[in-house]
Amino acid sequence: MSKRASAKSDQLSFATTLDVRDHCLCLSLQRAARVMARRYDEALRPANLTNGQFSLMMSLNRAEAPNVAEIAGLLGMDRTTLTANLKPLERRGLLEIAVDEEDRRSRRLLLTRQGRAILRQALPLWLKQQAETERLLKPAEFRRLREALRALE
């Protein structure tokens, strides 16, 4: 970080703003994430899913229905945000939220037959966009980026 950004907080210059813009990893990640989200949203539009909905539904595609806490952890969201994201998919009949028989306080998340059909429709769209995304970087760069992002998690 340059000397400009470390100046007294009461002297915030435009140069400091530019310095933060050019060096802030969080900002760079947010900008890249927004661009990627728009690309995947566009790709998944024919399946009537957003990239977040696709990821959420794909996380439910397993032999045994996961609980809310497991999926929240996997997706890096809090339970309240996850619950809010589940509701539209539940209303569309793509998933069911059921009481966990072993722990009645917990909820299990299950893809419906319709939800699985939408995922089958969406997967080739995602695969095509994923291949396009991978072509933006050299294979080694793509691998290193994925590893670096996982390290930050």
Backbone as CSV, one residue per row, in Angstrom:
resi,resn,N_x,N_y,N_z,CA_x,CA_y,CA_z,C_x,C_y,C_z
1,MET,0.867,-1.175,0.000,0.000,0.000,0.000,0.902,1.222,0.000
2,SER,0.539,2.206,-0.761,1.378,3.407,-0.891,1.251,4.295,0.341
3,LYS,2.140,5.288,0.400,2.121,6.241,1.507,0.837,7.052,1.503
4,ARG,0.264,7.274,0.313,-0.975,8.064,0.229,-2.097,7.409,1.035
5,ALA,-2.247,6.099,0.915,-3.349,5.411,1.593,-3.136,5.354,3.095
6,SER,-1.898,5.458,3.536,-1.652,5.391,4.969,-1.664,6.761,5.626
7,ALA,-2.021,7.797,4.875,-2.085,9.157,5.420,-3.169,9.239,6.485
8,LYS,-3.140,10.338,7.231,-4.135,10.549,8.285,-5.544,10.387,7.722
9,SER,-6.436,9.800,8.517,-7.787,9.517,8.050,-8.591,10.779,7.772
10,ASP,-8.198,11.937,8.351,-8.937,13.171,8.093,-8.496,13.829,6.777
11,GLN,-7.539,13.216,6.099,-7.053,13.760,4.832,-7.260,12.734,3.716
12,LEU,-8.502,12.357,3.494,-8.799,11.398,2.439,-8.836,12.101,1.093
13,SER,-7.823,11.860,0.311,-7.749,12.477,-1.012,-8.292,11.514,-2.059
14,PHE,-8.526,12.031,-3.249,-8.960,11.179,-4.348,-7.854,10.187,-4.704
15,ALA,-6.611,10.589,-4.510,-5.489,9.682,-4.753,-5.589,8.453,-3.841
16,THR,-6.056,8.671,-2.604,-6.253,7.553,-1.680,-7.345,6.625,-2.205
17,THR,-8.412,7.229,-2.718,-9.494,6.441,-3.301,-8.973,5.575,-4.437
18,LEU,-8.174,6.149,-5.299,-7.614,5.396,-6.419,-6.667,4.305,-5.935
19,ASP,-5.920,4.596,-4.892,-4.992,3.620,-4.334,-5.758,2.411,-3.781
20,VAL,-6.822,2.681,-3.073,-7.647,1.593,-2.548,-8.247,0.804,-3.713
21,ARG,-8.789,1.514,-4.699,-9.368,0.854,-5.873,-8.367,-0.096,-6.529
22,ASP,-7.126,0.346,-6.621,-6.119,-0.422,-7.331,-5.478,-1.536,-6.503
23,HIS,-5.671,-1.529,-5.183,-4.990,-2.505,-4.331,-5.909,-3.374,-3.471
24,CYS,-7.164,-3.035,-3.379,-8.066,-3.761,-2.475,-8.476,-5.103,-3.082
25,LEU,-8.015,-6.175,-2.471,-8.352,-7.513,-2.939,-9.855,-7.769,-2.848
26,CYS,-10.470,-7.318,-1.778,-11.912,-7.524,-1.598,-12.696,-6.879,-2.749
27,LEU,-12.360,-5.655,-3.092,-13.032,-4.973,-4.197,-12.820,-5.713,-5.508
28,SER,-11.598,-6.137,-5.758,-11.315,-6.875,-6.992,-12.119,-8.168,-7.057
29,LEU,-12.204,-8.879,-5.946,-12.992,-10.116,-5.906,-14.473,-9.835,-6.126
30,GLN,-14.983,-8.774,-5.510,-16.398,-8.421,-5.687,-16.691,-8.082,-7.144
31,ARG,-15.836,-7.300,-7.757,-16.056,-6.921,-9.153,-16.026,-8.146,-10.057
32,ALA,-15.024,-8.993,-9.870,-14.928,-10.204,-10.688,-16.133,-11.118,-10.440
33,ALA,-16.545,-11.229,-9.191,-17.698,-12.080,-8.864,-18.965,-11.568,-9.534
34,ARG,-19.144,-10.259,-9.568,-20.338,-9.696,-10.219,-20.331,-9.981,-11.719
35,VAL,-19.176,-9.825,-12.349,-19.075,-10.108,-13.777,-19.367,-11.589,-14.039
36,MET,-18.745,-12.454,-13.256,-18.963,-13.893,-13.439,-20.429,-14.253,-13.181
37,ALA,-21.012,-13.684,-12.148,-22.419,-13.977,-11.824,-23.320,-13.594,-12.997
38,ARG,-23.072,-12.430,-13.590,-23.898,-12.011,-14.735,-23.739,-12.981,-15.905
39,ARG,-22.520,-13.436,-16.151,-22.289,-14.380,-17.259,-23.034,-15.698,-17.020
40,TYR,-22.920,-16.223,-15.804,-23.587,-17.492,-15.511,-25.104,-17.314,-15.445
41,ASP,-25.566,-16.185,-14.940,-27.011,-15.916,-14.941,-27.556,-15.932,-16.365
42,GLU,-26.850,-15.281,-17.258,-27.278,-15.229,-18.659,-27.275,-16.636,-19.260
43,ALA,-26.234,-17.390,-18.980,-26.143,-18.745,-19.523,-27.271,-19.637,-19.013
44,LEU,-27.657,-19.460,-17.754,-28.677,-20.327,-17.136,-30.101,-19.826,-17.346
45,ARG,-30.245,-18.671,-17.978,-31.578,-18.095,-18.201,-32.549,-19.055,-18.900
46,PRO,-32.128,-19.824,-19.921,-33.071,-20.737,-20.564,-33.671,-21.780,-19.599
47,ALA,-32.969,-22.079,-18.515,-33.478,-23.013,-17.503,-34.249,-22.278,-16.408
48,ASN,-34.355,-20.955,-16.551,-35.056,-20.120,-15.570,-34.433,-20.236,-14.173
49,LEU,-33.107,-20.235,-14.153,-32.356,-20.275,-12.898,-31.292,-19.191,-12.903
50,THR,-30.953,-18.711,-11.715,-29.781,-17.859,-11.547,-28.600,-18.750,-11.185
51,ASN,-27.409,-18.193,-11.234,-26.237,-18.982,-10.853,-26.324,-19.430,-9.402
52,GLY,-26.855,-18.577,-8.537,-27.004,-18.943,-7.125,-27.997,-20.071,-6.925
53,GLN,-29.092,-20.029,-7.659,-30.090,-21.097,-7.566,-29.522,-22.407,-8.095
54,PHE,-28.769,-22.329,-9.182,-28.144,-23.527,-9.735,-27.195,-24.151,-8.704
55,SER,-26.340,-23.335,-8.105,-25.383,-23.838,-7.110,-26.109,-24.433,-5.916
56,LEU,-27.150,-23.753,-5.464,-27.918,-24.246,-4.318,-28.564,-25.598,-4.648
57,MET,-29.225,-25.663,-5.795,-29.882,-26.913,-6.174,-28.867,-28.030,-6.410
58,MET,-27.736,-27.706,-7.027,-26.713,-28.724,-7.250,-26.187,-29.256,-5.913
59,SER,-26.123,-28.396,-4.907,-25.644,-28.842,-3.593,-26.627,-29.816,-2.933
60,LEU,-27.864,-29.833,-3.399,-28.867,-30.753,-2.858,-28.889,-32.082,-3.599
61,ASN,-28.180,-32.167,-4.698,-28.182,-33.362,-5.534,-27.268,-34.423,-4.931
62,ARG,-27.815,-35.158,-3.986,-27.056,-36.198,-3.288,-28.004,-37.292,-2.844
63,ALA,-27.444,-38.410,-2.469,-28.248,-39.583,-2.114,-29.122,-39.329,-0.889
64,GLU,-28.562,-38.662,0.113,-29.309,-38.396,1.346,-29.551,-36.897,1.472
65,ALA,-30.780,-36.540,1.788,-31.148,-35.123,1.890,-30.338,-34.428,2.981
66,PRO,-29.629,-33.359,2.626,-28.840,-32.625,3.614,-29.733,-31.733,4.468
67,ASN,-29.186,-31.279,5.588,-29.947,-30.331,6.401,-29.507,-28.905,6.063
68,VAL,-30.246,-27.957,6.562,-30.006,-26.546,6.265,-28.592,-26.137,6.674
69,ALA,-28.137,-26.565,7.837,-26.805,-26.177,8.316,-25.704,-26.682,7.381
70,GLU,-25.832,-27.903,6.885,-24.829,-28.454,5.974,-24.730,-27.620,4.692
71,ILE,-25.871,-27.269,4.137,-25.879,-26.515,2.890,-25.413,-25.080,3.116
72,ALA,-25.809,-24.485,4.225,-25.345,-23.131,4.542,-23.819,-23.114,4.626
73,GLY,-23.238,-24.099,5.279,-21.784,-24.187,5.387,-21.114,-24.384,4.041
74,LEU,-21.665,-25.271,3.238,-21.102,-25.547,1.916,-21.120,-24.307,1.030
75,LEU,-22.212,-23.563,1.072,-22.353,-22.392,0.217,-21.784,-21.112,0.834
76,GLY,-21.320,-21.196,2.067,-20.731,-20.027,2.724,-21.753,-18.951,3.036
77,MET,-22.970,-19.346,3.385,-23.998,-18.367,3.751,-24.532,-18.671,5.133
78,ASP,-25.128,-17.656,5.737,-25.771,-17.910,7.016,-27.123,-18.572,6.751
79,ARG,-27.680,-19.183,7.787,-28.921,-19.944,7.631,-30.093,-19.066,7.201
80,THR,-30.138,-17.843,7.695,-31.236,-16.944,7.345,-31.207,-16.614,5.854
81,THR,-30.031,-16.329,5.326,-29.893,-16.038,3.896,-30.244,-17.270,3.072
82,LEU,-29.774,-18.433,3.506,-30.094,-19.666,2.793,-31.603,-19.886,2.771
83,THR,-32.248,-19.723,3.906,-33.702,-19.916,3.976,-34.419,-18.984,3.009
84,ALA,-33.983,-17.733,2.940,-34.590,-16.777,2.014,-34.393,-17.218,0.569
85,ASN,-33.249,-17.832,0.268,-32.975,-18.304,-1.083,-33.714,-19.597,-1.423
86,LEU,-34.090,-20.349,-0.404,-34.833,-21.593,-0.623,-36.294,-21.343,-0.995
87,LYS,-36.872,-20.304,-0.428,-38.315,-20.057,-0.575,-38.791,-19.975,-2.021
88,PRO,-38.131,-19.183,-2.901,-38.623,-19.136,-4.286,-38.559,-20.499,-4.983
89,LEU,-37.513,-21.275,-4.682,-37.384,-22.599,-5.294,-38.447,-23.553,-4.752
90,GLU,-38.759,-23.404,-3.483,-39.817,-24.224,-2.891,-41.171,-23.858,-3.519
91,ARG,-41.441,-22.557,-3.679,-42.707,-22.119,-4.289,-42.849,-22.631,-5.720
92,ARG,-41.736,-22.742,-6.426,-41.764,-23.254,-7.802,-41.864,-24.778,-7.852
93,GLY,-41.811,-25.422,-6.700,-41.909,-26.877,-6.662,-40.624,-27.592,-7.022
94,LEU,-39.481,-26.899,-6.920,-38.200,-27.491,-7.286,-37.519,-28.188,-6.116
95,LEU,-37.931,-27.846,-4.909,-37.394,-28.511,-3.719,-38.452,-28.528,-2.629
96,GLU,-38.230,-29.411,-1.682,-39.105,-29.511,-0.509,-38.252,-29.315,0.736
97,ILE,-38.859,-28.688,1.721,-38.216,-28.521,3.023,-39.012,-29.383,3.992
98,ALA,-38.352,-30.390,4.542,-39.049,-31.353,5.400,-38.422,-31.378,6.788
99,VAL,-39.242,-31.693,7.764,-38.756,-31.851,9.129,-37.844,-33.071,9.178
100,ASP,-36.703,-32.934,9.831,-35.764,-34.034,10.009,-36.361,-34.995,11.033
101,GLU,-36.565,-36.223,10.662,-37.184,-37.214,11.554,-36.312,-37.514,12.776
102,GLU,-34.994,-37.362,12.654,-34.087,-37.634,13.766,-33.945,-36.443,14.713
103,ASP,-34.149,-35.245,14.200,-34.056,-34.022,14.999,-35.147,-33.075,14.517
104,ARG,-36.262,-33.070,15.154,-37.448,-32.335,14.709,-37.211,-30.821,14.633
105,ARG,-36.140,-30.318,15.255,-35.814,-28.891,15.151,-35.125,-28.565,13.835
106,SER,-34.568,-29.569,13.184,-33.798,-29.384,11.958,-34.677,-29.641,10.735
107,ARG,-34.245,-29.096,9.601,-34.959,-29.267,8.342,-34.045,-29.916,7.310
108,ARG,-34.606,-30.816,6.541,-33.907,-31.483,5.444,-34.374,-30.887,4.132
109,LEU,-33.473,-30.811,3.175,-33.759,-30.192,1.882,-33.702,-31.263,0.794
110,LEU,-34.792,-31.385,0.057,-34.884,-32.419,-0.965,-35.255,-31.828,-2.312
111,LEU,-34.529,-32.222,-3.342,-34.919,-31.843,-4.699,-36.155,-32.646,-5.082
112,THR,-37.089,-32.019,-5.743,-38.258,-32.734,-6.256,-37.914,-33.309,-7.632
113,ARG,-38.821,-34.088,-8.175,-38.639,-34.622,-9.524,-38.482,-33.458,-10.512
114,GLN,-39.306,-32.430,-10.329,-39.221,-31.248,-11.198,-37.878,-30.531,-11.009
115,GLY,-37.401,-30.465,-9.783,-36.108,-29.842,-9.516,-34.976,-30.580,-10.208
116,ARG,-35.027,-31.909,-10.189,-33.995,-32.703,-10.871,-34.064,-32.488,-12.385
117,ALA,-35.280,-32.364,-12.906,-35.441,-32.122,-14.346,-34.841,-30.773,-14.740
118,ILE,-35.053,-29.757,-13.913,-34.480,-28.428,-14.189,-32.950,-28.490,-14.128
119,LEU,-32.412,-29.234,-13.163,-30.952,-29.372,-13.080,-30.401,-30.078,-14.313
120,ARG,-31.098,-31.112,-14.792,-30.648,-31.798,-16.014,-30.651,-30.839,-17.205
121,GLN,-31.634,-29.957,-17.257,-31.703,-28.952,-18.329,-30.588,-27.918,-18.164
122,ALA,-30.308,-27.527,-16.936,-29.335,-26.460,-16.666,-27.884,-26.919,-16.786
123,LEU,-27.606,-28.171,-16.529,-26.215,-28.633,-16.501,-25.472,-28.383,-17.814
124,PRO,-26.026,-28.702,-18.982,-25.278,-28.394,-20.218,-25.042,-26.893,-20.414
125,LEU,-25.972,-26.074,-19.954,-25.804,-24.616,-20.033,-24.648,-24.181,-19.149
126,TRP,-24.584,-24.738,-17.942,-23.503,-24.433,-17.015,-22.169,-24.925,-17.582
127,LEU,-22.156,-26.142,-18.113,-20.919,-26.706,-18.665,-20.364,-25.835,-19.791
128,LYS,-21.234,-25.341,-20.643,-20.803,-24.474,-21.741,-20.200,-23.179,-21.191
129,GLN,-20.878,-22.558,-20.211,-20.354,-21.326,-19.623,-19.063,-21.590,-18.868
130,GLN,-18.974,-22.714,-18.188,-17.755,-23.057,-17.457,-16.581,-23.178,-18.424
131,ALA,-16.803,-23.821,-19.568,-15.742,-23.957,-20.569,-15.328,-22.585,-21.098
132,GLU,-16.309,-21.706,-21.329,-15.989,-20.351,-21.797,-15.194,-19.588,-20.743
133,THR,-15.551,-19.764,-19.492,-14.836,-19.104,-18.402,-13.403,-19.621,-18.311
134,GLU,-13.237,-20.923,-18.434,-11.897,-21.505,-18.360,-11.014,-21.017,-19.496
135,ARG,-11.604,-20.733,-20.662,-10.818,-20.247,-21.805,-10.295,-18.824,-21.587
136,LEU,-10.836,-18.109,-20.611,-10.365,-16.744,-20.343,-8.951,-16.725,-19.766
137,LEU,-8.555,-17.827,-19.159,-7.236,-17.932,-18.538,-6.511,-19.161,-19.067
138,LYS,-5.203,-19.165,-18.956,-4.431,-20.359,-19.279,-4.782,-21.424,-18.242
139,PRO,-4.709,-22.702,-18.608,-5.085,-23.766,-17.656,-4.389,-23.663,-16.298
140,ALA,-3.094,-23.365,-16.296,-2.374,-23.257,-15.019,-2.868,-22.059,-14.212
141,GLU,-3.180,-20.950,-14.899,-3.707,-19.762,-14.203,-5.071,-20.067,-13.597
142,PHE,-5.904,-20.754,-14.361,-7.239,-21.111,-13.871,-7.124,-21.984,-12.623
143,ARG,-6.235,-22.978,-12.667,-6.030,-23.873,-11.520,-5.520,-23.093,-10.311
144,ARG,-4.552,-22.207,-10.523,-3.994,-21.413,-9.421,-5.052,-20.474,-8.829
145,LEU,-5.865,-19.885,-9.693,-6.927,-19.001,-9.200,-7.910,-19.777,-8.337
146,ARG,-8.340,-20.924,-8.810,-9.273,-21.744,-8.029,-8.656,-22.135,-6.682
147,GLU,-7.379,-22.525,-6.697,-6.697,-22.880,-5.449,-6.574,-21.688,-4.521
148,ALA,-6.260,-20.525,-5.058,-6.124,-19.315,-4.223,-7.473,-18.939,-3.610
149,LEU,-8.533,-19.026,-4.390,-9.862,-18.706,-3.857,-10.250,-19.686,-2.750
150,ARG,-9.944,-20.953,-2.934,-10.238,-21.945,-1.878,-9.433,-21.654,-0.626
151,ALA,-8.208,-21.208,-0.796,-7.363,-20.869,0.362,-7.963,-19.704,1.150
152,LEU,-8.587,-18.764,0.438,-9.207,-17.621,1.124,-10.488,-17.995,1.858
153,GLU,-11.103,-19.087,1.462,-12.328,-19.521,2.143,-12.035,-19.893,3.572
